[in-house]
Amino acid sequence: MKILTIVALLILFIAFSNYIILTIGQFFKKAGEVSIRKSMGGKNIDIFKMFLSENLITILISFIAGGILGDMLIPVFNNISQSQIYFNLINIPSLVAFSALSIILLTTLTSLIPIFIFRKVKPTLLSTKKLFAGKKASASQVFVGLQYALTIVLIIATISISKQTNYLKNKSLGFSDKNIISLDVRYLSQSGATVLRDMLKNQAGVTNTSLTNRDFFDGYSTRSFEVSSSEVLNTYIFKADNYFIPTLNLKLLEGRNFSESNVDSTDKSIVVNEEFVKKMKIDGSPIGSIVSSGKNRFEIIGVVNNYQFLTSREKIEPMILYSNTNIGNGYSSILVKYNPENLSNVISAIKKGWKEMNTKENLNYTFWDKELENRYKVEERLSKTILYASIISIIILSLGLFGLTVLISAQRTNEIGIRKVNGAQIGQVIMMLNGNYLKWVFFAFLVACPLGWYLMNKWLENFAYKTSLSWWIFALAGVLALGIALITVSWQSWRAATRNPVEALRYE
């Protein structure tokens, strides 16, 4: 939520500064009117009132239109972000206060700027064509540079979040998560769940079945094991039968799997992961070692690889598998490993088996691959939202940059005409007009890279396993920004460069 708020504020800043840039450009078209007013005794306060009334009307209309458009586009945004945004009585006062403050600030700022520009200028100079063109252009280009910096940051964020999301989705989990159905059997007795497991195991298309009390999507249980007299290790625990390890294709690194004899009410055998062995500081082979949890003592019979039983955002923690039916909750899930070519037969067998259990509870099952994919919907929605925000900011920026290019080209019409008369080529004129923009894009790139690196590093700290912020992310963001700038200004620069110089100089 904080990231989306920051993105919204960045877009608002880009839009506001864009409006200020274009407004400053329009001030100079009103130089003649200001000159007449000052010649007739008009004071700065009168000029301020003139600009204030014009800007206030424009900004009020814009806010009303924006509010209507925003209300219309909320369903579209909800569909894109797969979330629900709505207005209610709680946030209306704060929304009105923010809008009022924005209107007052923007109106006052855009009305004061011409006063500072025109206050020390003589009315005779105001009526000429030489009114601080360079200063105005420089000030506007500073704003453009800041806008480009923020846009580059958004592009960096979009690429980085997308890269991290793809990394999480494609990262090896350490077990086979494909073609597994998790069948909810929490309302069946342990004996009933075992009967259903064995029934499904013999169906066509089913390659393996297993009982467990956790399917990675409905929480977890923990237990403390004694490392030493003064240190305990908080450990995740999962109840599993002797089919669990082969069903998930876990790697048995040492020792053996559970056997049918282990699945009873007295057995104290456990299978642990590598992280458990490491954190318990067991010297030598852990097979046969006795570990204590309160009054209970357990024997390690096997070690499996570190597999991702939590989300990939989190570090792999110590974990044990146990088969004692008296410890913890009963079985809650049957994991059904199936052949995708026989999926319809497998579903039919599950429905038939559930019906034979004579339970009044509804049949519930989920596909693991879909559930695992949903784990990273937050990151996917965030990536998609920031992508659209980047597109919006690029459109706003391009419109402002195009308008600024038109104004500056008009101011330099005479200069372009003189250069062409003296033999300047079209390419040289285009390079002259584009040169200043390229300079500010380079400045924006230098500002945006450390800022984007810092923000994305802070965001990546939320993940135990993360991708790196590769150099090409920043290079690609810079190239995209440069391409946007060139596409935006080159058309107008080409028009100005190909204009007949006689048209520019005939009134001089």
Phi, psi and omega per residue, in radians:
M1 nan -0.664 3.132
K2 -1.113 -0.704 -3.132
I3 -1.105 -0.748 -3.131
L4 -1.155 -0.627 3.084
T5 -1.123 -0.760 3.112
I6 -1.089 -0.744 3.126
V7 -1.071 -0.759 3.125
A8 -1.070 -0.739 3.125
L9 -1.149 -0.641 3.102
L10 -1.108 -0.747 3.131
I11 -1.146 -0.694 3.087
L12 -1.074 -0.748 3.121
F13 -1.079 -0.767 3.135
I14 -1.077 -0.757 -3.133
A15 -1.160 -0.774 -3.134
F16 -1.108 -0.836 -3.112
S17 -1.156 -0.561 3.075
N18 -1.099 -0.778 3.117
Y19 -1.100 -0.708 3.127
I20 -1.101 -0.732 3.127
I21 -1.029 -0.868 -3.100
L22 -1.196 -0.588 3.109
T23 -1.157 -0.732 3.093
I24 -1.032 -0.713 3.113
G25 -1.075 -0.672 3.137
Q26 -1.234 -0.449 3.130
F27 -0.977 -0.704 -3.032
F28 -1.290 -0.334 3.020
K29 -1.332 -0.332 3.115
K30 -1.674 0.172 -3.108
A31 -1.017 -0.680 3.140
G32 -1.106 -0.773 3.129
E33 -1.099 -0.746 3.107
V34 -1.102 -0.674 3.131
S35 -1.056 -0.785 3.135
I36 -1.111 -0.762 -3.137
R37 -1.084 -0.753 -3.139
K38 -1.201 -0.611 3.122
S39 -1.157 -0.523 -3.121
M40 -1.617 0.242 3.052
G41 1.672 0.148 3.128
G42 -1.142 2.437 -3.127
K43 -1.753 2.961 -3.125
N44 -1.041 -0.616 -3.132
I45 -1.137 -0.587 3.103
D46 -1.200 -0.727 3.105
I47 -1.129 -0.676 3.110
F48 -1.069 -0.765 3.135
K49 -1.106 -0.644 3.134
M50 -1.088 -0.887 3.140
F51 -1.174 -0.632 -3.126
L52 -1.071 -0.810 -3.119
S53 -1.120 -0.754 -3.135
E54 -1.129 -0.804 -3.116
N55 -1.167 -0.674 -3.112
L56 -1.098 -0.766 3.129
I57 -1.084 -0.816 -3.135
T58 -1.059 -0.806 -3.080
I59 -1.209 -0.687 3.106
L60 -1.090 -0.776 3.109
I61 -1.073 -0.715 -3.136
S62 -1.118 -0.746 -3.128
F63 -1.168 -0.699 3.118
I64 -1.129 -0.804 3.111
A65 -1.099 -0.709 3.118
G66 -1.125 -0.687 3.111
G67 -1.110 -0.762 3.116
I68 -1.127 -0.796 3.137
L69 -1.103 -0.717 3.129
G70 -1.079 -0.742 3.120
D71 -1.111 -0.644 3.129
M72 -1.226 -0.562 -3.048
L73 -1.582 -0.107 3.135
I74 -0.999 -0.782 3.090
P75 -1.041 -0.644 3.112
V76 -1.121 -0.790 3.135
F77 -1.134 -0.688 3.097
N78 -1.056 -0.657 3.125
N79 -1.203 -0.690 -3.140
I80 -1.195 -0.824 -3.065
S81 -1.498 -0.151 -3.114
Q82 0.928 0.749 3.077
S83 -2.413 -3.120 -3.085
Q84 -2.139 2.016 3.076
I85 -2.007 2.300 -3.124
Y86 -2.625 2.758 3.071
F87 -1.636 2.409 3.046
N88 -2.401 3.109 -3.058
L89 -1.168 -0.350 -3.108
I90 -1.309 -0.781 -3.046
N91 -1.645 -0.064 3.111
I92 -1.090 -0.831 3.127
P93 -1.022 -0.736 3.140
S94 -1.192 -0.608 3.108
L95 -1.165 -0.747 3.111
V96 -1.131 -0.726 3.129
A97 -1.106 -0.750 3.125
F98 -1.123 -0.741 3.132
S99 -1.121 -0.767 3.139
A100 -1.096 -0.756 3.129
L101 -1.109 -0.720 3.128
S102 -1.117 -0.738 3.137
I103 -1.103 -0.802 -3.126
I104 -1.115 -0.795 -3.105
L105 -1.122 -0.816 -3.089
L106 -1.188 -0.734 3.141
T107 -1.132 -0.802 -3.128
T108 -1.115 -0.763 -3.100
L109 -1.115 -0.837 -3.110
T110 -1.238 -0.299 3.101
S111 -1.574 -0.472 -3.141
L112 -1.410 -0.553 -3.086
I113 -0.968 -0.827 3.137
P114 -1.127 -0.489 3.105
I115 -1.121 -0.767 3.120
F116 -1.193 -0.515 3.136
I117 -1.302 -0.752 -2.982
F118 -1.666 -0.163 -2.948
R119 -1.103 -0.582 -3.092
K120 -1.882 0.219 -3.120
V121 -1.718 2.333 -3.137
K122 -1.221 2.521 3.134
P123 -0.965 -0.585 3.141
T124 -1.155 -0.616 3.120
L125 -1.297 -0.567 3.130
L126 -1.063 -0.492 -3.098
S127 -1.464 -0.063 3.135
T128 -1.631 3.118 -3.136
K129 -1.631 0.072 -3.023
K130 -1.923 1.186 -3.058
L131 -1.999 1.500 3.002
F132 0.906 0.623 -3.106
A133 -0.999 -0.768 -3.124
G134 -1.109 -0.760 -3.113
K135 -1.159 -0.733 -3.133
K136 -1.109 -0.749 -3.141
A137 -1.096 -0.732 -3.127
S138 -1.111 -0.790 3.137
A139 -1.074 -0.741 3.137
S140 -1.126 -0.709 -3.105
Q141 -1.209 -0.472 3.026
V142 -1.099 -0.777 3.089
F143 -1.069 -0.742 3.124
V144 -1.074 -0.720 3.112
G145 -1.055 -0.755 3.110
L146 -1.124 -0.708 3.117
Q147 -1.095 -0.750 3.117
Y148 -1.119 -0.653 3.111
A149 -1.059 -0.784 3.140
L150 -1.172 -0.673 3.116
T151 -1.136 -0.708 3.097
I152 -1.098 -0.676 3.088
V153 -1.064 -0.753 3.119
L154 -1.109 -0.698 3.110
I155 -1.128 -0.758 3.098
I156 -1.049 -0.748 3.138
A157 -1.118 -0.742 -3.135
T158 -1.055 -0.844 -3.111
I159 -1.163 -0.748 -3.084
S160 -1.136 -0.787 -3.128
I161 -1.150 -0.724 3.093
S162 -1.090 -0.724 3.137
K163 -1.122 -0.737 3.137
Q164 -1.177 -0.696 3.125
T165 -1.101 -0.781 3.105
N166 -1.111 -0.628 3.117
Y167 -1.113 -0.780 -3.136
L168 -1.133 -0.714 -3.095
K169 -1.211 -0.575 -3.062
N170 -1.732 -0.089 -3.141
K171 -1.130 2.401 3.111
S172 -1.125 2.244 -3.121
L173 -1.531 -0.187 -3.132
G174 1.512 0.065 3.068
F175 -2.628 2.930 -3.136
S176 -1.530 1.972 -3.122
D177 -1.818 0.007 -3.106
K178 -1.481 2.551 3.027
N179 0.993 0.820 3.088
I180 -2.183 2.279 3.035
I181 -1.905 2.306 3.082
S182 -1.788 2.025 -3.099
L183 -1.765 2.159 -3.102
D184 -1.329 2.008 -3.123
V185 -2.196 0.454 -3.079
R186 -1.131 -0.327 -3.124
Y187 -1.628 -0.038 3.081
L188 -1.637 2.699 3.021
S189 -1.229 2.849 3.139
Q190 -1.091 -0.644 3.109
S191 -1.198 -0.686 3.109
G192 -1.133 -0.710 3.113
A193 -1.111 -0.652 3.126
T194 -1.167 -0.713 3.114
V195 -1.078 -0.800 -3.133
L196 -1.122 -0.694 3.099
R197 -1.007 -0.862 -3.101
D198 -1.167 -0.587 3.119
M199 -1.129 -0.794 -3.114
L200 -1.234 -0.529 -3.090
K201 -1.053 -0.507 -3.073
N202 -1.646 0.113 -3.114
Q203 -1.465 2.612 3.111
A204 -1.109 2.327 3.130
G205 1.643 -0.250 3.108
V206 -1.624 2.139 -3.109
T207 -1.650 -0.449 3.099
N208 -2.945 2.734 3.055
T209 -2.412 2.718 -3.122
S210 -2.672 2.631 3.066
L211 -1.814 2.446 3.083
T212 -2.685 2.820 3.097
N213 -1.723 -0.017 3.095
R214 -2.487 2.398 3.089
D215 -2.037 0.393 3.065
F216 1.343 -0.063 -3.093
F217 -2.103 -0.036 -3.080
D218 -2.207 0.647 3.081
G219 1.679 -2.935 -3.093
Y220 -2.783 2.915 3.069
S221 -2.130 2.670 3.119
T222 -2.302 2.805 3.117
R223 -2.612 2.553 -3.121
S224 -1.675 2.285 3.080
F225 -1.998 2.522 -3.082
E226 -1.430 2.044 3.049
V227 -1.447 -0.775 3.076
S228 -2.620 -3.050 -3.105
S229 -1.133 -0.371 -3.073
S230 -2.090 0.082 -3.064
E231 -2.367 2.347 3.090
V232 -2.159 2.706 -3.117
L233 -2.069 2.046 3.100
N234 -1.325 2.150 -2.955
T235 -2.245 2.416 3.048
Y236 -1.369 2.398 -3.097
I237 -2.196 2.446 3.124
F238 -2.333 2.285 3.037
K239 -1.439 2.298 -3.094
A240 -2.621 2.578 3.082
D241 -1.556 -3.037 -3.073
N242 -1.325 -0.063 3.096
Y243 -1.706 -0.102 -3.037
F244 -1.106 -0.860 -3.087
I245 -1.085 -0.835 3.112
P246 -1.208 -0.530 3.136
T247 -1.114 -0.708 3.139
L248 -1.605 0.034 -3.113
N249 0.970 0.711 3.049
L250 -1.252 2.617 -3.141
K251 -1.579 2.096 3.086
L252 -1.520 1.778 -3.034
L253 -1.348 -0.632 3.123
E254 -2.518 2.739 3.034
G255 1.277 -2.584 -3.037
R256 -2.369 2.968 3.083
N257 -1.497 2.996 2.992
F258 -1.131 2.723 3.014
S259 -2.080 3.024 3.133
E260 -1.005 -0.577 -3.106
S261 -1.227 -0.367 3.125
N262 -1.308 -0.412 -3.044
V263 -1.495 1.339 3.067
D264 -2.535 -2.950 -3.009
S265 -1.586 -0.033 -3.078
T266 -2.105 -0.270 -3.024
D267 -1.128 2.407 3.141
K268 -2.053 0.448 3.106
S269 -1.431 2.511 3.097
I270 -2.406 2.648 2.988
V271 -1.979 2.284 -3.035
V272 -2.056 2.883 3.053
N273 -1.694 3.031 -3.088
E274 -1.061 -0.655 -3.104
E275 -1.129 -0.621 3.102
F276 -1.097 -0.815 3.131
V277 -1.043 -0.740 -3.118
K278 -1.131 -0.823 -3.066
K279 -1.297 -0.443 3.109
M280 -1.407 -0.121 3.083
K281 1.000 0.807 3.140
I282 -1.462 2.153 3.111
D283 -1.444 2.415 3.109
G284 1.271 -2.794 -3.132
S285 -1.228 2.317 -3.132
P286 -1.397 -0.197 -3.080
I287 -1.109 2.202 -3.119
G288 1.611 -0.165 3.137
S289 -1.195 2.544 3.122
I290 -1.833 2.206 3.108
V291 -2.101 2.583 -3.024
S292 -1.988 2.454 3.024
S293 -2.353 1.714 -3.033
G294 1.151 -2.199 3.136
K295 -1.541 -0.120 -3.097
N296 -1.609 2.450 3.098
R297 -2.122 2.349 -3.055
F298 -2.178 2.590 3.114
E299 -1.865 2.245 3.091
I300 -1.379 2.100 3.136
I301 -1.906 -0.215 -3.122
G302 -2.829 2.772 3.107
V303 -2.247 2.206 3.089
V304 -1.895 2.890 3.126
N305 -1.150 2.781 3.051
N306 -1.238 1.872 3.090
Y307 -1.943 2.726 -2.984
Q308 -1.490 1.471 3.132
F309 -1.454 -0.245 2.962
L310 -1.786 -3.061 3.100
T311 -1.279 2.823 -3.125
S312 -1.272 -0.088 3.020
R313 -1.248 -0.432 -3.002
E314 -1.864 2.619 3.121
K315 -1.242 2.534 3.085
I316 -1.149 2.208 -3.051
E317 -1.879 2.909 3.049
P318 -1.031 2.458 -3.053
M319 -2.592 2.547 3.021
I320 -2.274 2.636 2.964
L321 -1.912 2.391 3.082
Y322 -2.353 2.768 -3.108
S323 -2.099 -0.032 -3.126
N324 -1.093 2.096 -3.057
T325 -1.279 -0.217 -3.126
N326 -1.619 -0.160 -3.110
I327 -1.658 2.328 3.063
G328 1.199 -2.831 -3.127
N329 -1.364 2.948 3.084
G330 -1.323 -3.134 3.120
Y331 -1.158 2.412 3.133
S332 -2.057 -0.270 -3.074
S333 -2.492 2.524 2.899
I334 -1.902 2.143 3.084
L335 -1.604 2.130 -3.095
V336 -1.953 1.947 3.072
K337 -1.559 2.188 -3.007
Y338 -2.283 2.839 3.014
N339 -1.545 2.093 -3.052
P340 -1.030 -0.399 3.128
E341 -1.249 -0.333 -3.127
N342 -2.010 0.487 -3.041
L343 -1.036 -0.756 -3.115
S344 -1.079 -0.693 3.103
N345 -1.149 -0.669 3.138
V346 -1.138 -0.752 3.126
I347 -1.101 -0.744 3.109
S348 -1.070 -0.710 3.135
A349 -1.149 -0.675 3.118
I350 -1.112 -0.775 -3.141
K351 -1.128 -0.722 3.126
K352 -1.152 -0.768 3.129
G353 -1.100 -0.702 3.133
W354 -1.121 -0.693 3.122
K355 -1.090 -0.644 -3.136
E356 -1.250 -0.248 3.109
M357 -1.337 -0.189 3.108
N358 0.938 0.758 3.090
T359 -1.819 2.591 3.124
K360 -1.460 -0.161 -3.119
E361 -1.325 2.595 3.114
N362 -1.271 2.621 3.092
L363 -1.334 2.218 3.104
N364 -2.272 2.217 3.069
Y365 -2.555 2.688 -3.136
T366 -2.346 2.686 3.059
F367 -1.648 2.185 -3.058
W368 -1.052 -0.726 -3.073
D369 -1.082 -0.629 3.105
K370 -1.233 -0.713 -3.141
E371 -1.152 -0.717 3.122
L372 -1.142 -0.626 3.113
E373 -1.171 -0.632 -3.137
N374 -1.190 -0.306 3.138
R375 -1.042 -0.485 -3.031
Y376 -1.961 0.405 3.091
K377 -1.130 -0.576 3.139
V378 -1.057 -0.829 -3.137
E379 -1.153 -0.654 3.137
E380 -1.153 -0.746 3.111
R381 -1.117 -0.708 3.127
L382 -1.105 -0.764 3.138
S383 -1.086 -0.764 -3.124
K384 -1.165 -0.714 -3.128
T385 -1.113 -0.792 -3.134
I386 -1.188 -0.557 3.077
L387 -1.068 -0.826 3.124
Y388 -1.162 -0.617 3.080
A389 -1.108 -0.682 3.102
S390 -1.112 -0.724 3.127
I391 -1.102 -0.744 3.118
I392 -1.082 -0.799 -3.129
S393 -1.117 -0.639 3.118
I394 -1.150 -0.716 3.116
I395 -1.104 -0.811 3.128
I396 -1.073 -0.791 -3.130
L397 -1.094 -0.742 -3.115
S398 -1.141 -0.698 3.112
L399 -1.092 -0.782 3.124
G400 -1.145 -0.719 -3.138
L401 -1.156 -0.662 3.106
F402 -1.121 -0.773 3.111
G403 -1.084 -0.728 3.119
L404 -1.126 -0.669 3.114
T405 -1.102 -0.705 3.103
V406 -1.059 -0.788 -3.119
L407 -1.128 -0.802 -3.096
I408 -1.199 -0.639 3.102
S409 -1.107 -0.689 3.114
A410 -1.137 -0.681 3.134
Q411 -1.168 -0.534 -3.068
R412 -1.784 0.335 -3.131
T413 -1.008 -0.824 -3.130
N414 -1.093 -0.754 -3.140
E415 -1.065 -0.730 3.127
I416 -1.115 -0.744 3.133
G417 -1.065 -0.778 3.136
I418 -1.103 -0.757 3.134
R419 -1.083 -0.717 -3.134
K420 -1.188 -0.671 3.086
V421 -1.074 -0.579 -3.135
N422 -1.537 0.212 2.987
G423 1.768 0.134 3.137
A424 -1.171 2.406 3.111
Q425 -1.461 2.828 -3.133
I426 -1.029 -0.739 -3.141
G427 -1.078 -0.654 3.132
Q428 -1.173 -0.688 3.127
V429 -1.165 -0.724 3.121
I430 -1.105 -0.739 3.105
M431 -1.098 -0.657 3.115
M432 -1.103 -0.799 -3.108
L433 -1.230 -0.628 -3.102
N434 -1.432 -0.338 -3.036
G435 -0.996 -0.771 -3.113
N436 -1.121 -0.668 -3.138
Y437 -1.179 -0.707 3.129
L438 -1.106 -0.623 3.103
K439 -1.080 -0.733 -3.106
W440 -1.330 -0.507 3.032
V441 -1.143 -0.708 3.089
F442 -1.102 -0.738 3.079
F443 -1.069 -0.755 3.130
A444 -1.089 -0.673 3.132
F445 -1.099 -0.735 -3.138
L446 -1.144 -0.604 3.132
V447 -1.335 -0.719 -3.007
A448 -1.256 -0.607 -3.053
C449 -1.048 -0.939 3.119
P450 -1.134 -0.609 3.128
L451 -1.167 -0.804 3.112
G452 -1.114 -0.705 3.114
W453 -1.074 -0.754 -3.117
Y454 -1.140 -0.834 -3.095
L455 -1.118 -0.749 -3.121
M456 -1.239 -0.584 3.051
N457 -1.109 -0.723 3.110
K458 -1.110 -0.697 3.139
W459 -1.193 -0.703 -3.117
L460 -1.202 -0.297 3.095
E461 -1.125 -0.266 3.109
N462 -1.324 -0.113 -3.055
F463 -2.059 2.358 3.077
A464 -1.276 -0.595 3.125
Y465 -2.080 2.109 -3.023
K466 -2.509 2.709 3.072
T467 -1.415 2.905 -3.127
S468 -1.587 2.702 3.040
L469 -1.461 1.503 -3.057
S470 -1.168 2.675 -3.119
W471 -1.095 -0.533 -3.074
W472 -1.176 -0.390 3.084
I473 -1.083 -0.811 -3.134
F474 -1.233 -0.678 3.122
A475 -1.109 -0.767 -3.135
L476 -1.127 -0.711 3.105
A477 -1.075 -0.734 3.110
G478 -1.126 -0.747 3.136
V479 -1.124 -0.732 3.104
L480 -1.086 -0.761 3.121
A481 -1.097 -0.733 3.113
L482 -1.109 -0.761 3.129
G483 -1.088 -0.714 3.113
I484 -1.087 -0.754 -3.138
A485 -1.101 -0.802 -3.103
L486 -1.139 -0.747 3.126
I487 -1.107 -0.700 -3.081
T488 -1.192 -0.792 -2.995
V489 -1.655 -0.380 -3.013
S490 -1.176 -0.595 3.136
W491 -1.096 -0.841 3.136
Q492 -1.189 -0.643 3.100
S493 -1.107 -0.687 3.124
W494 -1.138 -0.713 3.114
R495 -1.090 -0.745 -3.136
A496 -1.181 -0.641 -3.088
A497 -1.281 -0.486 -3.094
T498 -1.643 0.005 3.134
R499 -1.226 2.545 3.120
N500 -1.132 2.126 -3.117
P501 -1.071 -0.382 3.128
V502 -1.101 -0.627 3.140
E503 -1.125 -0.591 -3.111
A504 -1.351 -0.543 -2.968
L505 -1.876 -0.034 -2.995
R506 -1.231 -0.369 3.129
Y507 -1.737 0.061 -3.107
E508 -1.500 nan nan
